[in-house]
């Protein structure tokens, strides 16, 4: 029996990179996966939601694609409405949709771009969570995984005033929401995936310097599955590093006696 048999999971930002990898992993583990993304990348990155769907179906997985801008309240509401109409439940939400501006100072970033990144990274996480939570409360169980970053609490890592600020906001949002939802048995955790070899990072010139140290997005899959299986009675309100999965948290390796 696959680990996520019988579960329905929504993965946002699923057209490429980490989102696609998580959607594929959830489907391989038996989940019915609702994948959503904008119809076209605003920054021109490669990858489409249709490619994600094709990859999942080629492996025999079940997937339900929906175009959605997570910053648009009406589109988010329609996403959740259609997911419920299709499957009648939502057990897991993986909030992956995000935007990044690195290597720019406060004076480099105009107010329009500031708002764009804030809207996707923070408001988008809030909007999709807010739409999904009532169904998880009714089910008396659920798991929300938000994508965090080490740049949220270490200014030396190069996240800058905008990206690092948004991820710090996501971290605190997650901690507070975990407290709110504990009595309803809904888990909220933060997964920091580490440096990835993704379409987004490939577009960052200075990322090429540590490309050999980065991992493929697929490596994050097992840790995301573990978090999807949690509820408030097992694990909630935690920030965990993908690199520590199986070492300090998750499916811990047991050595010889």
Secondary structure, DSSP 8 states (H G I E B T S, - for coil): --TTTT-EEEEESTTSHHHHHHHHHHHHTT-EEEEEE-SS-TT--S--HHHHHHHHHHTT-EEEEEE--TT-HHHHHHHHHHHHHHHS---EEEE-------S--GGGS-HHHHHHHHIIIIIHHHHHHHHHHHHHHHHT-EEEEEEE-GGGT-GGGS-HHHHHHHHHHHHHHHHHHHHHHGGGTEEEEEEE--SB--HHHHT-GGGGGGGGG-B-GGGGHHHHHHHHT--TTT--S-EEEGGGBTTTBSS------
